Amino acid sequence: MTTNDSPRWFKSSYSDNGGTCVEVATNLLPAHGIIPVRDSKVPTGSVLALPPAAFSALVAGVKNGDFGSV
């Protein structure tokens, strides 16, 4: 595995909400065509590997409030 294959995780600057956030690693998109997403509270937990269209739908759903609030 090369450095380009290792996810570089980051949280949105809007995620200062008490810990209910996800992290994404957009650096894998060019080489692998995926955007990994994980729970920031469980960095060793499961990772969703989303194709760009699914990631865009997820972001749109969050912005629209489709998933409710915690």
The 8 nearest C-alpha neighbors of each residue, nearest first, counted from 0:
[[1, 4, 2, 5, 3, 6, 27, 30],
 [0, 2, 4, 3, 5, 6, 27, 30],
 [1, 3, 5, 4, 0, 6, 7, 26],
 [4, 2, 1, 5, 27, 26, 6, 0],
 [3, 5, 1, 2, 0, 6, 27, 30],
 [6, 4, 2, 3, 7, 1, 0, 27],
 [5, 7, 24, 8, 4, 27, 26, 35],
 [8, 6, 24, 5, 26, 9, 25, 23],
 [9, 7, 24, 23, 6, 22, 10, 25],
 [8, 10, 22, 23, 24, 7, 11, 21],
 [11, 9, 22, 12, 21, 14, 23, 8],
 [10, 12, 13, 14, 9, 22, 21, 20],
 [11, 13, 14, 10, 15, 9, 16, 20],
 [14, 12, 11, 15, 16, 10, 20, 21],
 [15, 13, 11, 16, 12, 20, 10, 18],
 [16, 14, 13, 17, 18, 12, 20, 11],
 [17, 15, 14, 18, 19, 20, 13, 12],
 [16, 18, 15, 19, 14, 20, 40, 69],
 [17, 19, 20, 16, 40, 15, 14, 39],
 [20, 18, 17, 16, 21, 14, 39, 40],
 [21, 19, 18, 39, 14, 38, 22, 10],
 [20, 22, 38, 39, 37, 10, 36, 23],
 [21, 23, 10, 9, 37, 39, 36, 8],
 [22, 24, 36, 8, 35, 9, 25, 37],
 [25, 23, 8, 7, 6, 35, 26, 34],
 [24, 26, 34, 27, 28, 23, 35, 7],
 [25, 27, 24, 28, 7, 6, 29, 3],
 [28, 26, 25, 31, 30, 29, 33, 34],
 [27, 29, 32, 33, 31, 26, 25, 34],
 [30, 28, 27, 32, 31, 26, 33, 25],
 [31, 29, 28, 27, 32, 3, 4, 26],
 [30, 32, 28, 33, 27, 29, 4, 34],
 [31, 33, 28, 29, 30, 50, 27, 34],
 [34, 32, 50, 28, 49, 31, 48, 27],
 [33, 35, 49, 25, 48, 28, 24, 50],
 [34, 36, 48, 47, 24, 23, 49, 46],
 [37, 35, 23, 47, 46, 22, 48, 34],
 [38, 36, 46, 22, 21, 39, 47, 45],
 [37, 39, 21, 40, 41, 22, 42, 20],
 [38, 40, 21, 41, 22, 42, 20, 37],
 [39, 41, 38, 42, 18, 20, 19, 21],
 [42, 40, 44, 38, 43, 39, 37, 45],
 [41, 43, 44, 39, 40, 38, 37, 45],
 [42, 44, 41, 45, 46, 37, 40, 38],
 [45, 43, 41, 42, 46, 37, 38, 40],
 [44, 46, 37, 47, 43, 38, 42, 41],
 [45, 47, 37, 36, 35, 48, 44, 38],
 [46, 48, 36, 35, 49, 37, 45, 34],
 [49, 47, 35, 34, 33, 46, 36, 50],
 [50, 48, 34, 33, 54, 53, 47, 35],
 [49, 51, 33, 53, 52, 32, 34, 54],
 [52, 50, 54, 53, 55, 49, 33, 34],
 [53, 51, 55, 54, 50, 56, 49, 57],
 [54, 52, 56, 55, 50, 51, 49, 57],
 [53, 55, 57, 51, 56, 52, 49, 58],
 [54, 56, 52, 58, 53, 57, 51, 59],
 [57, 55, 53, 59, 54, 58, 60, 52],
 [58, 56, 54, 60, 55, 59, 53, 61],
 [57, 59, 61, 55, 60, 56, 62, 54],
 [60, 58, 56, 62, 61, 57, 63, 55],
 [61, 59, 63, 65, 57, 58, 62, 56],
 [60, 62, 64, 58, 63, 59, 65, 57],
 [63, 61, 59, 60, 64, 58, 65, 57],
 [64, 62, 60, 61, 65, 59, 66, 58],
 [63, 65, 61, 66, 62, 67, 60, 68],
 [64, 66, 60, 63, 67, 61, 62, 59],
 [67, 65, 64, 61, 68, 60, 63, 69],
 [68, 66, 64, 65, 69, 61, 63, 60],
 [67, 69, 66, 64, 65, 61, 19, 63],
 [68, 67, 19, 66, 16, 20, 17, 18]]
